[in-house]
Amino acid sequence: AQSVTQPDIHITVSEGASLELRCNYSYGATPYLFWYVQSPGQGLQLLLKYFSGDTLVQGIKGFEAEFKRSQSSFNLRKPSVHWSDAAEYFCAVGARGFQKLVFGTGTRLLVSP
Amino acid sequence: EPEVTQTPSHQVTQMGQEVILRCVPISNHLYFYWYRQILGQKVEFLVSFYNNEISEKSEIFDDQFSVERPDGSNFTLKIRSTKLEDSAMYFCASSDQGAQTGELFFGEGSRLTVL
């Protein structure tokens, strides 16, 4: 069965600084990988996804993530954080042939001025 | 921009009561989902629905739960006899290609509080 670990519950970053949110997954084959963001009072919005091919994927809002099979990781990065990026970020994994996504517990990003 | 809408945004109910949570998916989407998030815990898959039938469900989705697409636009989640542990945020999602290749579009959620 798939599982996702997001080891950081909270992260605080200064505005303009770089960001990296960690995600590790467990799945026997090549997974589908996703990052979603949830702003307060909002639903989950897809930032980016990896299915196959280039292991560095670009997403919306200047985010990118890199799939590293050897480390079972799919970390999310942004070179310069804006105050509007403060939100909760969820990593998720899907398995080929199945409809469900398995989510991590989320990382809450706080942006300090 | 098309969006998934959910009603009610918040419902408070007594234990043992029936609850129906409603969702209007994006109009040309074919795959529909319910997820839930208990406060402080991860978002969990409940059920997926395609071609007017359940395509996949989790162990959480027991006989107390049912889903329906009654009129071609709404997608509902019914909890027959609510328990305290059903208190959670319930998210509806829809997709045009399914979770394997397409994006899931989520609604803003319905918060259910069971007293």
Interface residues (C-beta under 8 A of the other chain):
Chain A: V4 Y32 Y36 G41 Q42 G43 L44 Q45 L46 K49 F51 F90 A92 G94 R96 G97 F98 Q99 K100 L101 V102 F103 G104 T105 G106
Chain B: V4 Y31 Y33 Y35 Q41 K42 V43 E44 F45 S48 Y50 S55 E56 S58 F91 A93 G98 A99 Q100 T101 E103 L104 F105 F106 G107 E108 G109
